[in-house]
Every structure is written in C-alpha cells, then in structure tokens.
Amino acid sequence: MNVLLLGASGRIGRRIASELLERGHEVTGTSRSGEIDGIDNPDFEAAAADATDADEIASLAADRDAVASALGPSDDADVDVLVEMAAAVVEGLQRTDTDRLVWTGGAGGLRVGPDTMLIETEEFPDELETLAQAAIDAYGVIGEADDLRWTYLGPAAVIEPGERTGEYRTADRQLVADGDGESYISMEDFAVAFADELENDEAVHTYLGVGH
C-alpha cells in the first residue's frame, strides 16, 4: 500500500513507519518540521504537515491507499489540539477518495468494567486526565465519520519501548490486561497490531484495545 503516516517523528510513529516499511509498503511520513530521524529506506519519504489544516491533509492524502495517524500534542501545545487534529484529518479525508483511517488513540476511554472507563478509576494518574480526555474527545470526532473506514487503536495502560515479539491481544472497547490485572504492551508490538489492522481491515468502526 501507499500510506500517509501522520506524526511519524514520534516514538510510536517511527515504529509504525518501520513496521510498514518492513512489510513492503510505501510510506510518506509527516512531522511539523518535515524532519524525521532514524528511518533510512528508499520507500520512505518525509514531508512537513500541519495536522490541524484540513487543506494540507486533503492534499497529502489524495490517491493514498490509507492514512495512518500517530499524532499527539507537542510538549508545548494544549492537549485539546488532538481534537482539532482529528477534525482536520476527518475533514481532509472527506475531500478525497481515500477512506481508510487507522488512528493511534489513548487507553483512557477503554472499559475496565461494564460501565467504567479506565480514566474513571481511582488508579488513573491525575496528571494524565486532561490528555486522556482530549483523546476521548478526538475519538468522538472520528467515530462520527460514518463515511470513513476508521479504526481507533487504544494501547494498554502502559506502553513503552521494548521487544518486538509479534504477539498481542485485542478487545472491542476493552482494556487488555493479563490475569494479574497488569496492562502492558511494547511500542514495537503496538506497531505490529497497527500494521495488521491497516492491512486486514478487521475492526472497521471499532475502538480496539491492544495489549499483551
């Protein structure tokens, strides 16, 4: 496939790019500056993009097979920019013939019980609540785009650099945890799950939890 990857310069974005390239896909990765370090592959092209600009998204997404997102707010940005980016990406894609979107979301909106989201638990860190709520609000924007074949991937409660095992589990709108209640996935295996979903289209119109 020819994939536009938004937010390719981040830790998760670089791993998604590498996973897609290893599988033989062509990837155009974007960042605010247009500079993306650590990826050396003839099938990779870097591009500058303002992910809050629907016109730029439409121009970059035209004639792609799919758009992938690992977007997140910069250290000095208001986290509500996530909602603005989601709206711009949806609007931009709706101006093109590209209708496949896979989005790296957050874990906060995943359920840990019948009526309880992770963000609503006492254990959820106070300092992450604002970011988690912004990610939930961004999901609300994406989830209303019935004309797009979107998938919103939420990682485990803990996601960090680690080993690529190629193994993971998924659950529809549920936080994936082990028998001891621990919820973890490496960024490398999250990238595997992301690329699998991009290729297989098995969870369209789904908020999918991913974990070990």
Secondary structure, DSSP 8 states (H G I E B T S, - for coil): -EEEEETTTSHHHHHHHHHHHHTT-EEEEEESSS---S---TTEEEEE--TT-HHHHHHHHTT-SEEEE-----TTS-TTHHHHHHHHHHHHHHTSS--EEEEE--STTSEEETTEEGGGSTTS-GGGHHHHHHHHHHHHHHHT-TTSEEEEEE--SEEES----S--EEEETB----TTS--EEEHHHHHHHHHHHHHH--STTEEEEEE-
